């Protein structure tokens, strides 16, 4: 290998490892490493440049940038998953608290003692609904009685009419 060509290959190798070579210079390097006239100390680079030379025909796709819409979509999915997880945890904690509060509670239905917390809570909800209905009808009755009492108080009776 002539001295000028040898200096050129060393210069190109230095530029290659510094990341400063152009595509044309890389093609020249590949051609030099394909030749049989290679300085002995550069033989160790031959497999590497053969590998690069094999890539020359490959088209490398540029990396896609993640769009804002995709990023927002992923963030929304994470938010939904976190919300569901927190909601599930809170529901679990609510259930655990109810079981602690109502531990030992029971309902007797048809002579059978039932300790299932779901049945006890359901029964309590029904009783509360009945109490609310009774309270409403009681308030209605009270209002009617008060209205009737006011009517009677306001009514003037003339006792002379009855003598």
C-alpha positions in Angstrom: 0.0 0.0 0.0 1.5 3.4 -1.0 2.4 5.8 1.8 -0.2 8.4 0.9 -3.0 5.8 0.8 -1.8 4.5 4.1 -1.9 8.0 5.7 -5.3 8.5 4.2 -6.7 5.2 5.7 -5.3 6.2 9.2 -6.8 9.7 8.8 -10.2 8.2 7.8 -10.1 5.7 10.7 -9.5 8.5 13.1 -12.3 10.5 11.7 -14.6 7.4 11.7 -14.0 6.8 15.4 -14.6 10.5 16.1 -17.9 10.2 14.2 -16.9 12.8 11.6 -16.8 10.8 8.4 -19.2 11.4 5.5 -21.0 8.6 3.8 -18.6 8.8 0.8 -15.6 8.5 3.2 -17.1 5.5 4.9 -17.6 3.9 1.4 -13.9 4.5 0.7 -12.9 3.0 4.1 -15.0 -0.1 3.3 -13.3 -0.4 0.0 -9.9 -0.1 1.6 -10.7 -2.9 4.1 -12.0 -5.1 1.3 -8.6 -4.9 -0.4 -5.8 -7.3 0.3 -3.3 -4.5 0.9 -4.0 -3.5 4.5 -1.4 -2.6 7.1 -0.9 -5.4 9.6 -2.0 -3.2 12.6 -5.3 -2.5 11.0 -6.3 -6.1 10.4 -8.0 -6.2 13.7 -10.6 -3.7 12.3 -11.3 -5.8 9.2 -14.3 -7.8 10.7 -15.8 -4.6 12.0 -15.6 -2.8 8.6 -16.9 -5.9 6.9 -19.9 -5.8 9.1 -20.4 -2.1 8.3 -19.9 -2.9 4.6 -22.7 -5.5 4.8 -25.0 -2.8 6.1 -24.4 -0.5 3.1 -27.4 -1.7 1.2 -29.8 -1.6 4.2 -32.2 1.3 4.6 -32.3 2.5 8.1 -35.6 4.1 9.0 -35.2 7.2 11.0 -36.5 7.0 14.6 -40.1 8.1 14.9 -40.9 10.8 17.3 -43.7 10.0 19.7 -46.5 12.4 18.9 -48.3 14.5 21.5 -51.5 12.7 20.9 -49.9 9.3 21.7 -48.3 10.7 24.8 -51.7 12.1 26.0 -53.4 8.8 25.3 -50.9 6.9 27.3 -51.1 9.4 30.2 -55.0 9.1 30.1 -54.7 5.3 30.2 -52.4 5.6 33.2 -54.8 8.0 34.9 -57.8 5.6 34.3 -55.9 2.6 35.7 -54.8 4.6 38.7 -58.3 5.8 39.3 -59.7 2.3 39.1 -57.0 1.0 41.4 -57.5 3.7 44.0 -61.3 3.2 43.7 -60.9 -0.5 44.3 -58.7 0.1 47.2 -61.1 2.5 48.8 -64.0 0.2 48.2 -62.0 -2.6 49.9 -61.2 -0.3 52.8 -64.9 0.7 53.1 -65.9 -3.0 53.2 -63.2 -3.8 55.8 -64.4 -0.8 58.0 -68.1 -2.0 57.7 -67.0 -5.5 58.7 -65.2 -4.1 61.7 -68.2 -1.9 62.8 -70.8 -4.5 62.3 -68.8 -7.5 63.5 -71.1 -9.7 65.5 -74.3 -8.2 64.1 -77.0 -10.6 62.9 -80.5 -10.8 61.6 -83.1 -13.4 62.6 -85.3 -14.3 59.7 -87.9 -17.1 60.0 -86.2 -18.2 63.2 -82.8 -18.5 61.5 -79.9 -16.4 62.7 -78.1 -14.8 59.7 -74.6 -13.3 60.3 -73.7 -12.6 56.6 -72.7 -8.9 56.6 -74.3 -8.3 53.2 -77.7 -9.6 54.4 -77.4 -7.6 57.7 -76.6 -4.4 55.7 -79.4 -5.0 53.3 -81.9 -5.6 56.1 -80.7 -2.4 57.8 -81.2 -0.4 54.6 -84.8 -1.8 54.3 -85.5 -0.9 57.9 -84.2 2.7 57.4 -86.4 3.1 54.3 -89.5 1.9 56.3 -88.6 4.3 59.1 -88.3 7.2 56.6 -91.8 6.3 55.2 -93.3 6.2 58.7 -91.6 9.5 59.6 -93.0 11.1 56.4 -96.5 9.8 57.0 -96.3 10.9 60.7 -95.2 14.4 59.6 -98.2 14.5 57.2 -100.6 13.5 60.0 -99.1 16.0 62.3 -99.5 18.7 59.8 -103.2 17.7 59.2 -103.9 17.7 62.9 -102.3 21.1 63.4 -104.3 22.5 60.5 -107.5 21.0 62.0 -106.7 22.4 65.4 -106.0 25.9 63.9 -109.3 25.7 62.1 -111.1 24.8 65.3 -109.4 27.6 67.3 -110.3 30.1 64.6 -113.9 29.0 64.4 -116.0 31.1 66.7 -118.9 29.3 68.4 -121.8 31.3 69.5 -123.1 29.5 72.6 -126.3 31.6 72.5 -127.4 29.7 69.4 -127.7 26.5 71.4 -129.9 27.7 74.2 
